[in-house]
């Protein structure tokens, strides 16, 4: 698939997503997430894509990437992140899926029909109830259940490289994973959509930690963990009406 075709496919499905899912429109939040995502993406092998990073107004913890550089992160994931490097790790992971063309293969395997509904179910818990599943035809959306474990491992590897190249500490990746595992034990409902689409266990965290530890220790002190802009958008999100 050419880049042009991939971008067109992503754009078409992004339009479906944005018709069905509420987006955060606060300009401070959206500008920050776009800038952080761009900082990561412009240092990859697919920097030429027209990257778009948007925040879905959902308390559920999740993130997702469409072909062509369309990346969505749920408000709930930002709220659960303690530091900028954790959000950067999540964005770097989704960028990795695009760089490796995992999303293209997902669409090619399952077809591009009803993608908006599929994402609605994958990114939020709106389809959890039996009545919702009957009202919303999600029968053709099973392809979106999750990437393979191999694809997730590849995206983790990309995330470590993406964050490091951008001058951000990759430690945020396993750190966020640990936060989410703890959340699953305490409030499983808020993170169940993440675990449905991103299989995560202790061995995956350990492998990601090993990747982080291979980074040249000499550059460690130069890598950013947090910044005022991230804490500002967390406060801005806290002031928005709850979802």
N, C-alpha and C positions, 0 to 999 in steps of 0.2 A: 504494500500500500504506500503510495507517495505521501509526502508530508502534506501536500495540498488536500488530498482526499481525506487524510486523517484529521486535519483541522476542520474540514467541512463536516465530517461525521461528529466530531466533538462539539462543534457549534450547534448542530441540529439537536443533539441530545442535551446540551446545556440549556437550550431554550425550553425544552420539556421540563427539565429540573426546576428552572426558575419560574415557570408557570404554576408549579405545584408546591414548591417549598418556600416559606418566608425567608427573606434575606435580611440580615442586619444592615441598616442603611446609615448608621452613624458614621460620618465622614472620617472621624479620627480613627475609629476601629478599622474601617475598610482600607483607608490609606496605609495604615501601619502593616496590615496583613499582606496587602499587595506588595509593599516595598520589601518586606522580609522575604516573601516568596520569590520575588524577582532577584533579590540578592543571592539566593540559593540557586535559582534556575539558570541565571546568566553565566554561571561557571560550569555548566554541564555540557555534554556533547550535543545537546539539542537546544542550545541557547537561542537559536533562530526562531523557535516557535513563539507565537503570540501568547505568552503565559498570562493566565487570569487566575486570581486567587480571591475567593469570596467566602463570606461567613454566613452559614445558615443559622437562623434564629431558632435553635432547638437546644433544650437542656441535655439531650442525649449526647453521649461522648462518641464522636466518630469523625472520620474524614474520608474523602473519596476523590479519585482522579478520573477524568474522562480523557479520551484520546485528544491529542492536539494541544495539551497544556491547560486544560480547564480543571482547576483544583478547588475543592470545597472542603471547608473545615467547620464543624459544628461549634456553635457558641459554647456548648457544654465542655468541649475539649479544652478550649482556651481557659475557661473558668477552673477546670481541674488542674491545669498546668501551673506550677509554682514559679517557673522562671522562663525567660525567653528561649533558652537553649532547648527546653522541652517542646515548646511549640515549633521551633525551628526543626527539631528532629522529626516531628510528625509531618511537617510540610516537606522536608527532605525525603522522607519515605514515599510520600505520594508522588513527588517529582520523580523518584526512582522508578515507580511503576510506569510513568509516561516514557521516561528515557529508555526503559527496557521493552516498551510497547506491550506491556501486560494487558492494559485496558483494551487495546485493539484486538488482541487475541480473545479476550472475554466476549467482546461484541461479535466477533466473527464466529465464535463457537455457538453462541446462543441467538444470534440474530439481533437486529437493532430495533425490534418492535417493543413497544411498551416500556422503554427504558426509563422514562420519567417516573412511572409507577414503581418500577423496580428500585430506583434510587430512593423514592419516597419511603419504601419499606426498609431499605438497607441503612439509610442514614438516620431514621427516626424509629420510634416504636409504634407508629400509627397503625401498622398492620398486625399488631400483636393479638388483638382480639379476634375471636372467631367471626363475629359479625362484620368486622372490617375486612377480613379476608374474603368473605362472601360478597361484600359490596364492591370491593376493588379486585378486579381480575388479575391476580398475581401468578396465575398458573404458568405463564410463559416467562417468569422472571427468576426462575431458580438458578439460572446461570450466574446471577450476581451474588450468590450466597457468600462466596469468599474466593480469594486468589488461592492458588495452590501454596503449599508450604515452601516449595522451591521458589516460587515467585516472591513470597513474603521475605524469604532469606535474601534474595537478590535485592529487593527494595531496601532492606535493612543495611546491606553493604553499601548501596548507593547513598543512603542517608548519612552514613558515617563520612563518606567521601564528600558529599555535598556540603555538609555543615563545616567540615574542616577547611575546605577550599574557601568558604565564605568567612572564615575567621571566627567561627562559632564552635563552642565546645561540644563534641559529639557525645559527651557523657549524658547530655540531656535525653538521648534516645533510651538507653536502659533505665534512666531515672524516671521517665514518664511511664515506661512499662511497669515499673514497680509501683508507682502511684495507682495505676489502673488495676493491677492485681489486688492491691489493698482495697480499692474501691469495690471490686467485685465481691469481696468478702463482707463488706459493710453495707453497700447499697447496690446490689446486683442489677436492679432495674435500670439504673442510669448508664450502665456501661455494657449492657447485653448486646446492643447493636454493634459496638466495636468488636467484641469477641466473636460475633457471628461472622464478621467480614475480615477479621484479622486474628487468626488463631494465635494464641499467646500462652506460653507456659514457661516455666523456669529455665528450661534448656535453651529456649530462644533468647531469653534475657542474657544467659551466660555466654552464648555465642556472640551476641552483640557487644557484650562487655569485652570479650576477647578482641574483637575488631577495634574497639576503642583503645585498648591497651597497646595495640601495635602502632599507634600514631607516634611519631617522633616526639619523645618527651621534651625535647628542646623547644618545641613550639607551644607546649601546653600552657605556659603562663601568658601567652599572647592571645589565647582563644577566649572569646566573650561567653559568659554564662548568663548574664542578665543585663537589662538596660531600662532606663526610666520609661521609655516609650511603651514597653510591654506592660509594666505595672500601671501605666496610665490607661491603657485600653482595658485592663482588667477592672479598673475602677469604673470606667465608662460603661462596661457591660453590666456591672453590678447595679448601676443606676437605671438601666432599662427595665421596662416591665418584665416580670418573669414569664417564661414560656412553659 
